Amino acid sequence: MMQQVVIPTVCPLEKKLLILDVDVGVDDAQAIMMALAAPNVEVLGITCTHGNTSIENVCRNVLRVLKLCDKMEIPVYRGSATSLLGVAHYDAAYHGQDGMGDVPDPDAPGLEHIKSEHAVNAMIRMANEHPGQVSLVAVGPLTNVALAAKMDPTFPTKLKSLYIMGGNMEARGNVRVCGEFNFVTDPEAAAIVLSHFTCPTHIATLEYSLRHRLPWEFYQKWVNQDTEKARFMKKISAHTAKFTQGDQGSKELIFGAGFVSCDSYAMAAAIDDSVVTERADYGVSVEMSGSLTRGMMVVDTLDILKLKQKAVVFLECDMEKFKQLLTDALK
């Protein structure tokens, strides 16, 4: 009798489940496209927050990116329009008035594609549907994330991990003397998130991004790939590139000589942990009342504050892996 041979089924690698909280923003668009291009990632939803531009523009910008990448099935949710204290702060100089370089697309999807569920409720629901499996990548002001923690105190415990682009390590600012934009835009939200989240929390700070800037030669090669995505990126990032390269002076101090996609550093780590080659565990907090330092991230390198929860602060990046993720995003 012929013996039956059973061939074992080979299971595909389990995908990383991500929620993206964004304030699109040219670098947010770059980070989203990086996640959408990664074969090991499933984006469950994209939540929108105020920040680089108005909440309506942020929603429109996310939809433009999803249409370009043929991913309109990913749900998009409208979130907070202001900080927890009701402040709206936009800096059109860097990203343009609309957040995407002021090059509108008349055929862009309309806001009717935005889901009716509020972004904060959607975050909580998705975490409940996949407890311990979802990583949240927050690359804008942390208003939505803080509200989720307050509405559902179990929310931080149900996430697999939290990745943040924001804050600073060396009291270096980009919109205030000592403050990074995302934290300065809603210091109360940043303080709540850093004190409430018990899941592994990873932070790509302003200084980490600036230390790992890319040569402009790479940028030119990157946006001149012969693809629709590259042509889109060249168009929307032209304003930012001109801003950071022209009229140096104070801009040279902030950006240095090179291309920086701040939000992409946090996204890259969420996609591939090995992109970060050196990191440190520190207690972190936010200065709330200083006249010059409100919104500054306080890194307790000496453990004086004895904070129980430590954050993973990124220090060094594998630039070849990072460049490959950026390149793949525009293929």
C-alpha positions as CSV (number, residue, x, y, z in Angstrom):
1,M,0.0,0.0,0.0
2,M,1.3,3.4,-1.0
3,Q,2.1,5.5,2.0
4,Q,0.5,9.0,2.0
5,V,2.9,11.8,2.4
6,V,1.6,14.8,4.3
7,I,3.3,18.0,3.3
8,P,3.2,20.6,6.1
9,T,1.6,23.9,5.3
10,V,4.0,26.8,5.3
11,C,2.4,29.8,7.1
12,P,3.3,33.3,5.9
13,L,5.0,35.6,8.3
14,E,2.4,37.3,10.5
15,K,2.1,40.9,9.6
16,K,2.7,43.8,12.0
17,L,-0.6,45.5,12.8
18,L,-0.3,49.3,12.8
19,I,-2.5,52.3,13.6
20,L,-1.1,55.5,12.2
21,D,-1.9,58.8,14.0
22,V,-0.8,61.6,11.7
23,D,-0.9,65.3,11.0
24,V,0.0,65.1,7.3
25,G,2.5,67.0,6.6
26,V,5.0,66.1,3.8
27,D,7.1,63.9,6.2
28,D,3.9,62.2,7.4
29,A,3.1,61.4,3.8
30,Q,6.6,59.9,3.4
31,A,6.1,57.9,6.5
32,I,2.7,56.6,5.5
33,M,4.0,55.6,2.1
34,M,6.8,53.7,3.8
35,A,4.3,51.7,5.9
36,L,2.1,51.0,2.9
37,A,5.0,49.7,0.9
38,A,6.3,47.3,3.6
39,P,5.2,43.7,2.9
40,N,5.3,42.9,6.6
41,V,2.8,45.6,7.7
42,E,-1.0,45.8,7.7
43,V,-2.3,49.3,8.4
44,L,-5.6,48.9,10.3
45,G,-6.5,52.5,10.1
46,I,-5.2,56.1,10.0
47,T,-6.3,58.6,12.5
48,C,-5.9,62.3,11.9
49,T,-5.0,65.1,14.3
50,H,-4.3,68.8,14.1
51,G,-0.7,69.9,13.7
52,N,1.1,70.7,10.5
53,T,-2.2,72.1,9.1
54,S,-5.9,72.1,9.8
55,I,-7.7,68.9,10.6
56,E,-9.7,69.1,7.3
57,N,-6.5,69.5,5.3
58,V,-4.9,66.6,7.2
59,C,-7.9,64.3,6.3
60,R,-7.7,65.4,2.6
61,N,-3.9,64.8,2.6
62,V,-4.2,61.3,4.0
63,L,-6.8,60.4,1.3
64,R,-4.5,61.8,-1.4
65,V,-1.8,59.5,-0.3
66,L,-4.1,56.5,0.0
67,K,-5.4,57.1,-3.5
68,L,-1.9,57.4,-5.0
69,C,-0.9,54.1,-3.3
70,D,-4.2,52.3,-4.3
71,K,-5.1,51.7,-0.7
72,M,-8.4,53.5,-0.4
73,E,-9.8,50.6,1.5
74,I,-7.8,51.6,4.6
75,P,-10.3,53.6,6.9
76,V,-9.5,57.2,7.8
77,Y,-10.8,58.9,10.9
78,R,-11.1,62.6,11.8
79,G,-9.7,63.4,15.2
80,S,-8.8,66.4,17.3
81,A,-8.8,69.8,15.7
82,T,-7.0,71.6,18.5
83,S,-4.8,70.8,21.5
84,L,-6.4,69.7,24.8
85,L,-6.5,73.4,25.8
86,G,-8.1,74.4,22.6
87,V,-5.0,75.9,20.8
88,A,-4.4,75.4,17.1
89,H,-0.9,76.1,15.9
90,Y,0.1,75.7,12.3
91,D,3.5,76.5,10.7
92,A,2.8,77.0,7.0
93,A,6.4,78.0,6.3
94,Y,7.7,74.4,6.4
95,H,4.9,72.3,4.8
96,G,2.9,74.9,3.0
97,Q,-0.6,76.2,3.9
98,D,-2.3,72.9,3.0
99,G,0.4,70.7,4.6
100,M,1.4,69.2,1.3
101,G,3.5,71.9,-0.4
102,D,0.5,73.9,-1.8
103,V,0.2,71.8,-4.9
104,P,-3.5,70.8,-4.8
105,D,-4.9,67.9,-6.9
106,P,-8.4,68.7,-8.4
107,D,-9.1,65.0,-8.6
108,A,-8.2,64.3,-4.9
109,P,-10.8,62.2,-2.9
110,G,-13.3,64.3,-1.0
111,L,-14.0,64.3,2.8
112,E,-17.0,62.1,2.2
113,H,-14.5,59.2,2.4
114,I,-13.7,60.0,6.0
115,K,-15.4,57.5,8.4
116,S,-18.1,58.9,10.8
117,E,-16.5,57.3,13.9
118,H,-14.2,59.7,15.8
119,A,-10.5,58.9,15.6
120,V,-10.2,58.4,19.4
121,N,-13.1,55.9,19.5
122,A,-11.6,54.1,16.5
123,M,-8.2,53.8,18.2
124,I,-9.8,52.3,21.3
125,R,-12.0,49.9,19.2
126,M,-9.1,48.6,17.1
127,A,-7.0,48.0,20.2
128,N,-9.8,46.1,21.8
129,E,-10.3,44.0,18.6
130,H,-6.6,43.0,18.6
131,P,-5.4,43.1,22.2
132,G,-1.7,43.0,22.5
133,Q,-1.2,42.9,18.8
134,V,-1.4,46.5,17.6
135,S,1.4,49.1,17.5
136,L,0.4,52.7,17.4
137,V,2.7,55.0,15.4
138,A,2.1,58.6,16.5
139,V,3.9,61.2,14.4
140,G,1.9,64.4,15.2
141,P,0.8,66.2,18.3
142,L,-0.3,63.5,20.8
143,T,-3.8,64.9,21.4
144,N,-5.7,61.9,20.1
145,V,-3.5,59.5,21.9
146,A,-3.9,61.3,25.2
147,L,-7.6,61.4,24.8
148,A,-7.8,57.7,24.1
149,A,-5.8,57.0,27.4
150,K,-8.2,59.2,29.3
151,M,-11.4,57.8,27.8
152,D,-10.3,54.2,28.3
153,P,-7.6,53.8,31.0
154,T,-6.9,50.2,29.7
155,F,-6.1,51.5,26.2
156,P,-2.3,51.9,26.9
157,T,-2.1,48.3,28.3
158,K,-3.8,46.8,25.2
159,L,-1.3,48.1,22.7
160,K,1.7,46.0,21.7
161,S,3.8,49.2,21.5
162,L,3.8,52.9,20.9
163,Y,6.2,54.7,18.5
164,I,6.4,58.5,18.8
165,M,8.1,61.1,16.7
166,G,8.5,64.0,19.0
167,G,10.3,65.6,21.9
168,N,14.0,66.3,22.3
169,M,17.0,65.0,24.2
170,E,19.3,68.0,24.3
171,A,16.9,70.9,24.9
172,R,17.2,71.6,21.2
173,G,14.1,73.2,19.6
174,N,12.7,73.8,16.1
175,V,9.8,76.0,16.9
176,R,10.7,77.2,20.4
177,V,14.1,77.7,22.0
178,C,13.9,74.3,23.8
179,G,10.9,72.7,22.2
180,E,10.1,70.3,19.3
181,F,6.9,71.0,17.3
182,N,4.8,68.0,18.1
183,F,5.3,68.3,21.9
184,V,5.1,72.1,22.0
185,T,1.8,72.0,20.0
186,D,0.1,70.1,22.8
187,P,2.4,69.8,25.9
188,E,-0.5,68.5,28.1
189,A,-1.1,65.6,25.7
190,A,2.6,64.7,25.6
191,A,2.7,64.7,29.4
192,I,-0.3,62.5,29.7
193,V,1.0,60.0,27.1
194,L,4.5,59.8,28.7
195,S,3.1,59.3,32.1
196,H,0.1,56.9,31.3
197,F,1.4,54.4,28.8
198,T,2.7,51.1,30.2
199,C,3.3,49.4,26.8
200,P,6.8,49.6,25.4
201,T,7.2,53.2,24.2
202,H,9.8,54.2,21.6
203,I,10.7,57.7,20.8
204,A,12.4,59.2,17.7
205,T,13.4,62.6,18.9
206,L,14.2,65.8,17.0
207,E,17.9,65.3,17.5
208,Y,17.8,61.7,16.4
209,S,16.2,62.8,13.2
210,L,18.7,65.7,12.6
211,R,21.7,63.5,13.4
212,H,20.7,61.1,10.7
213,R,19.9,63.6,7.9
214,L,20.5,62.3,4.4
215,P,22.5,64.0,1.7
216,W,20.6,66.1,-0.8
217,E,22.2,63.9,-3.5
218,F,20.1,61.0,-2.1
219,Y,17.0,63.2,-2.1
220,Q,17.4,64.1,-5.7
221,K,17.9,60.5,-6.7
222,W,15.0,59.4,-4.5
223,V,12.4,61.8,-6.0
224,N,13.6,61.3,-9.6
225,Q,12.9,57.6,-9.7
226,D,10.7,57.0,-12.8
227,T,7.5,56.2,-10.8
228,E,4.2,57.9,-10.2
229,K,4.9,57.9,-6.5
230,A,8.3,59.6,-6.9
231,R,6.7,62.3,-9.2
232,F,4.1,62.9,-6.5
233,M,6.8,63.2,-3.8
234,K,8.9,65.5,-5.9
235,K,5.9,67.8,-6.3
236,I,4.7,67.9,-2.7
237,S,8.2,68.2,-1.2
238,A,9.5,70.9,-3.4
239,H,8.3,73.6,-1.0
240,T,9.9,72.0,2.0
241,A,13.2,71.3,0.1
242,K,13.4,74.9,-1.0
243,F,12.7,76.2,2.5
244,T,15.3,74.0,4.2
245,Q,18.0,74.7,1.5
246,G,17.5,78.4,1.0
247,D,18.3,81.4,3.1
248,Q,20.4,79.5,5.5
249,G,21.2,81.3,8.7
250,S,18.9,80.0,11.4
251,K,17.6,77.2,9.1
252,E,21.2,75.9,8.9
253,L,21.2,75.6,12.7
254,I,17.8,73.7,12.7
255,F,18.1,71.5,9.7
256,G,21.8,71.3,8.9
257,A,22.9,70.4,5.4
258,G,20.7,67.5,4.3
259,F,17.3,66.0,3.8
260,V,15.3,65.1,7.0
261,S,12.1,63.2,7.0
262,C,11.4,63.3,10.7
263,D,8.3,61.2,10.9
264,S,9.9,58.4,8.8
265,Y,12.4,57.6,11.5
266,A,9.7,56.5,13.9
267,M,7.8,54.7,11.1
268,A,11.0,52.9,10.0
269,A,11.5,51.5,13.6
270,A,7.9,50.3,13.7
271,I,8.4,48.5,10.4
272,D,11.9,47.0,11.2
273,D,13.2,47.2,14.7
274,S,16.8,46.5,13.5
275,V,16.8,50.0,11.8
276,V,17.7,51.3,15.3
277,T,21.2,50.2,16.1
278,E,21.6,52.0,19.5
279,R,19.0,53.0,22.0
280,A,18.7,53.8,25.7
281,D,16.0,53.3,28.4
282,Y,15.2,56.5,30.2
283,G,12.4,58.0,32.3
284,V,11.0,60.8,30.3
285,S,8.7,63.7,31.2
286,V,7.5,67.0,29.8
287,E,8.2,70.5,31.2
288,M,4.9,72.2,31.6
289,S,5.5,75.6,33.1
290,G,8.9,77.0,32.1
291,S,8.7,80.4,30.3
292,L,11.3,79.2,27.8
293,T,11.0,75.4,28.2
294,R,7.3,74.6,28.1
295,G,6.8,71.5,26.0
296,M,10.5,70.4,26.3
297,M,11.0,66.7,26.8
298,V,12.9,66.0,30.0
299,V,15.2,63.0,29.8
300,D,16.0,61.7,33.2
301,T,19.5,60.2,32.4
302,L,20.4,60.1,36.1
303,D,17.1,58.4,37.2
304,I,16.5,61.2,39.7
305,L,12.8,61.2,39.1
306,K,12.6,57.4,39.8
307,L,9.9,57.0,37.1
308,K,8.7,53.5,37.0
309,Q,7.9,53.5,33.3
310,K,10.9,54.0,31.0
311,A,10.9,54.9,27.3
312,V,13.2,53.6,24.6
313,V,15.0,56.6,23.2
314,F,16.6,56.1,19.8
315,L,20.3,57.1,19.5
316,E,21.7,55.5,16.3
317,C,20.2,54.5,13.0
318,D,21.2,52.0,10.3
319,M,21.2,54.5,7.4
320,E,21.4,51.9,4.6
321,K,18.2,50.2,5.9
322,F,16.5,53.5,6.4
323,K,17.4,54.6,2.9
324,Q,16.1,51.3,1.5
325,L,12.7,51.8,3.2
326,L,12.4,55.3,1.8
327,T,13.4,54.0,-1.7
328,D,10.9,51.2,-1.6
329,A,8.1,53.6,-0.6
330,L,8.3,55.3,-4.0
331,K,8.6,52.2,-6.2
